[in-house]
Amino acid sequence: MRLTVLVDNNTYIDQYYYGEPAVSYYIEDGNEKILFDTGYSDVFIRNARALHIDLNALSKIVLSHGHNDHTGGLKYFIKQYGMSRVELIVHPDALRQKIFDKESIGCDLCKEEIASIKNLLLSTTPVSVSENIVFLGEIPSVHAFEAREAIGRQKAGDVFIEDYVLDDSALVYNGANGLFIITGCSHSGICNIIEYAKKIFPGHNVMGVIGGFHLFDVNSRLNTTIKYLKDTDVRDLYPCHCVSFNVKAEIARYMHVHEVGVGMTIDI
């Protein structure tokens, strides 16, 4: 598997790509070419061109969840490339209207645009994305310290209900040396995600994790998270997007933390 960061909050010095507070990864596994999240704008398209990545060759797009910093670029992809040859894989809640206060924070495709996507797979259960990669679907909550919190509201039928972001999911690569987990924001809890990946692939070690952990404060939850990561013996951590500098620095006191930026490539 090869993963290239197309969008992140961070960019590297002397590497001239665009950044934004969002996520998009281009993943190659065998014959499958996968886009995981689309960022907030068309930045992922501009960066892909600069990196000589042909998005015309995409076979699948997977969305980690429905917030606009992960789905906002989809409309730009549809406009420039179309979806006739691309399968879209998401949790059913990811395409629902989401608001925080009175501001829209969800995917801004209208019902007609969503209905026009012929290859749309909505799933709450694990789905095979490639020979070695699985979309986890809905993540069970097993750790009390990662209890779900509502982030705004989402539309269910004709009413808005509290949104506990049940659509937040992740990808898992099952490689020869163990599991590599790819997250968006980890609203489900990074430890819950890892635990579910281990349940789907029993007996496998977790060699690495990249993505947002949705951790901002140095507190008891972070301390428990660090202990879990150490006990799980995760070798390579790539915390990015929604992880504060203070949190990264605290994790780095106990474990090796990689810097993530647009253009970074991981080969496994």
C-alpha positions as CSV (number, residue, x, y, z in Angstrom):
1,M,0.0,0.0,0.0
2,R,1.1,3.5,-0.7
3,L,-0.6,6.5,1.0
4,T,0.0,10.1,-0.1
5,V,-1.3,13.1,1.9
6,L,-3.2,15.4,-0.4
7,V,-4.7,17.6,2.2
8,D,-3.7,18.4,5.8
9,N,-3.5,21.4,8.1
10,N,0.3,21.3,7.8
11,T,2.6,21.8,4.8
12,Y,6.4,21.3,4.7
13,I,9.0,24.0,4.2
14,D,10.3,24.1,0.6
15,Q,7.5,21.9,-0.7
16,Y,5.0,24.1,-2.4
17,Y,1.6,22.5,-1.9
18,Y,-1.6,23.9,-0.5
19,G,-2.8,23.3,3.0
20,E,-6.2,23.7,4.7
21,P,-7.7,22.5,8.0
22,A,-9.0,19.3,6.4
23,V,-8.1,15.7,5.3
24,S,-7.6,13.9,2.0
25,Y,-5.4,10.9,1.3
26,Y,-4.7,9.2,-2.0
27,I,-4.2,5.4,-1.5
28,E,-3.0,2.8,-3.9
29,D,-3.4,-0.9,-3.1
30,G,-3.0,-3.3,-5.9
31,N,-5.2,-2.2,-8.8
32,E,-7.4,0.0,-6.6
33,K,-6.8,3.7,-6.4
34,I,-8.7,5.2,-3.5
35,L,-9.5,8.7,-2.3
36,F,-10.1,8.8,1.5
37,D,-11.9,12.1,2.2
38,T,-11.9,15.1,-0.1
39,G,-10.9,18.0,2.2
40,Y,-12.8,21.2,2.4
41,S,-12.3,22.6,-1.1
42,D,-10.6,21.8,-4.4
43,V,-7.2,21.9,-2.8
44,F,-6.9,18.1,-3.0
45,I,-7.3,18.4,-6.8
46,R,-4.6,21.1,-7.1
47,N,-2.2,19.2,-4.9
48,A,-2.9,15.9,-6.8
49,R,-1.9,17.6,-10.0
50,A,1.3,19.1,-8.5
51,L,2.1,15.6,-7.2
52,H,1.4,14.1,-10.7
53,I,-1.4,11.9,-9.3
54,D,-4.1,11.2,-11.9
55,L,-7.5,11.4,-10.2
56,N,-9.2,10.2,-13.4
57,A,-7.9,6.8,-12.5
58,L,-9.7,6.7,-9.1
59,S,-11.8,3.5,-8.5
60,K,-13.3,4.4,-5.1
61,I,-13.9,7.4,-2.8
62,V,-14.4,6.7,0.9
63,L,-15.6,9.3,3.3
64,S,-14.6,9.0,7.0
65,H,-17.7,11.0,8.1
66,G,-20.0,13.7,6.9
67,H,-18.4,16.9,8.2
68,N,-17.5,19.5,5.5
69,D,-13.8,19.5,6.1
70,H,-13.9,15.9,4.9
71,T,-16.6,16.1,2.3
72,G,-16.5,19.6,0.9
73,G,-14.2,18.7,-2.0
74,L,-16.6,16.1,-3.3
75,K,-18.6,18.6,-5.4
76,Y,-15.4,19.8,-7.1
77,F,-14.5,16.2,-7.9
78,I,-17.9,15.5,-9.4
79,K,-17.8,18.7,-11.5
80,Q,-14.3,18.0,-12.9
81,Y,-14.2,14.2,-13.1
82,G,-17.7,12.8,-12.7
83,M,-18.7,9.7,-10.7
84,S,-19.5,7.3,-13.5
85,R,-16.5,5.1,-12.9
86,V,-16.1,5.7,-9.2
87,E,-17.8,4.0,-6.3
88,L,-18.6,6.1,-3.2
89,I,-18.5,4.3,0.1
90,V,-19.9,6.0,3.2
91,H,-21.9,5.4,6.4
92,P,-25.6,6.4,5.7
93,D,-25.5,9.3,8.1
94,A,-22.5,10.9,6.3
95,L,-24.7,12.4,3.6
96,R,-27.3,13.8,6.0
97,Q,-27.7,17.5,6.6
98,K,-25.6,18.5,9.6
99,I,-25.7,21.9,11.4
100,F,-23.9,23.4,14.4
101,D,-25.8,26.3,15.9
102,K,-27.3,27.6,12.6
103,E,-24.3,26.9,10.4
104,S,-24.1,24.0,7.9
105,I,-21.2,21.7,8.7
106,G,-22.2,18.7,6.6
107,C,-21.8,17.5,3.0
108,D,-23.3,20.2,0.8
109,L,-24.5,17.9,-2.0
110,C,-28.3,18.2,-2.6
111,K,-30.6,15.2,-2.7
112,E,-30.6,15.2,-6.5
113,E,-26.8,15.2,-6.7
114,I,-26.6,12.3,-4.2
115,A,-29.3,10.4,-6.1
116,S,-27.3,10.9,-9.3
117,I,-24.3,8.9,-7.9
118,K,-25.0,5.5,-9.4
119,N,-22.2,3.6,-7.6
120,L,-23.1,4.5,-4.0
121,L,-22.6,2.1,-1.2
122,L,-24.1,3.0,2.2
123,S,-22.9,0.7,5.0
124,T,-22.8,0.6,8.8
125,T,-20.9,-2.7,8.6
126,P,-17.3,-3.4,7.4
127,V,-16.8,-3.3,3.6
128,S,-13.9,-4.5,1.5
129,V,-12.4,-1.6,-0.4
130,S,-9.4,-3.4,-1.9
131,E,-7.7,-6.8,-1.5
132,N,-6.1,-5.6,1.8
133,I,-8.2,-2.5,2.9
134,V,-11.5,-2.5,4.8
135,F,-13.9,0.3,5.6
136,L,-14.9,-0.3,9.2
137,G,-18.4,1.1,9.1
138,E,-20.0,2.1,12.4
139,I,-17.5,1.9,15.4
140,P,-18.7,0.4,18.6
141,S,-18.1,2.4,21.8
142,V,-16.2,0.2,24.2
143,H,-14.0,2.6,26.2
144,A,-15.8,4.7,28.8
145,F,-13.2,7.5,28.6
146,E,-14.1,7.9,24.9
147,A,-17.8,8.4,25.4
148,R,-19.5,10.0,22.4
149,E,-20.4,13.7,22.5
150,A,-23.0,15.4,20.3
151,I,-21.5,17.8,17.7
152,G,-24.4,19.9,16.5
153,R,-27.5,18.2,15.0
154,Q,-28.3,16.2,11.9
155,K,-31.5,15.8,9.9
156,A,-33.4,12.6,10.4
157,G,-36.6,12.7,8.3
158,D,-38.2,16.0,8.8
159,V,-36.6,16.9,12.1
160,F,-33.1,17.6,13.5
161,I,-31.7,15.4,16.2
162,E,-28.5,15.6,18.2
163,D,-25.6,14.3,16.1
164,Y,-23.3,11.9,17.9
165,V,-21.4,11.4,14.6
166,L,-22.1,7.7,14.4
167,D,-20.9,8.0,10.8
168,D,-17.3,8.5,11.9
169,S,-15.3,5.6,10.6
170,A,-11.9,4.6,9.4
171,L,-9.9,2.4,7.0
172,V,-7.7,-0.6,8.0
173,Y,-4.9,-2.0,5.9
174,N,-4.2,-5.6,6.7
175,G,-0.5,-6.0,5.7
176,A,2.1,-8.7,6.2
177,N,3.5,-6.9,9.3
178,G,0.2,-6.0,10.9
179,L,-2.6,-3.5,10.7
180,F,-2.3,0.1,9.6
181,I,-5.2,2.3,10.5
182,I,-6.3,5.5,8.6
183,T,-8.7,7.9,10.3
184,G,-10.4,11.1,9.5
185,C,-11.2,12.8,12.8
186,S,-11.8,9.9,15.2
187,H,-15.0,11.3,16.7
188,S,-15.6,7.6,17.6
189,G,-12.5,7.6,19.7
190,I,-9.1,6.6,18.4
191,C,-8.9,3.7,20.9
192,N,-12.4,2.5,20.0
193,I,-11.4,2.5,16.4
194,I,-8.2,0.5,17.0
195,E,-10.1,-1.9,19.2
196,Y,-12.7,-2.5,16.5
197,A,-10.0,-3.0,13.9
198,K,-8.4,-5.6,16.1
199,K,-11.8,-7.3,16.5
200,I,-12.3,-7.4,12.7
201,F,-8.7,-8.8,12.3
202,P,-8.1,-10.9,15.4
203,G,-4.6,-11.8,16.3
204,H,-3.0,-9.0,14.3
205,N,-0.8,-6.3,15.8
206,V,-1.3,-2.6,15.0
207,M,1.9,-1.3,13.3
208,G,0.7,2.3,12.7
209,V,-2.1,4.9,12.7
210,I,-2.4,8.1,10.6
211,G,-5.1,10.7,10.8
212,G,-7.0,13.0,13.2
213,F,-7.4,11.8,16.8
214,H,-9.7,14.7,17.8
215,L,-7.6,15.5,20.9
216,F,-6.8,19.0,21.9
217,D,-6.1,19.1,25.6
218,V,-3.5,17.5,27.9
219,N,-5.8,15.8,30.4
220,S,-6.8,12.5,31.9
221,R,-8.3,11.3,28.6
222,L,-5.1,11.9,26.8
223,N,-3.1,10.1,29.5
224,T,-5.4,7.1,29.2
225,T,-5.2,7.2,25.4
226,I,-1.4,7.2,25.6
227,K,-1.4,4.2,27.9
228,Y,-3.7,2.4,25.6
229,L,-1.5,3.1,22.6
230,K,1.6,2.0,24.5
231,D,-0.1,-1.2,25.7
232,T,-1.2,-1.9,22.2
233,D,2.4,-1.5,21.0
234,V,1.6,0.8,18.1
235,R,4.9,1.4,16.4
236,D,4.3,4.4,14.2
237,L,2.0,7.3,15.0
238,Y,1.1,10.0,12.5
239,P,-1.3,12.3,14.4
240,C,-2.5,15.2,12.3
241,H,-5.4,17.4,11.4
242,C,-7.5,17.7,14.6
243,V,-4.6,17.1,17.1
244,S,-3.2,20.1,18.9
245,F,0.6,20.8,19.1
246,N,0.4,20.3,22.9
247,V,-1.1,16.8,22.5
248,K,1.4,15.8,19.9
249,A,4.2,17.0,22.2
250,E,2.8,15.0,25.1
251,I,2.4,11.8,23.1
252,A,6.0,12.3,21.8
253,R,7.2,12.1,25.4
254,Y,6.3,8.4,25.4
255,M,6.1,7.3,21.8
256,H,7.6,8.1,18.4
257,V,5.5,10.6,16.5
258,H,5.9,11.4,12.8
259,E,5.3,14.8,11.4
260,V,2.6,14.8,8.7
261,G,2.3,17.3,5.9
262,V,0.9,17.6,2.4
263,G,3.0,15.5,0.0
264,M,4.1,13.0,2.5
265,T,4.1,9.4,1.3
266,I,4.0,6.2,3.3
267,D,4.8,2.9,1.7
268,I,3.9,-0.3,3.5
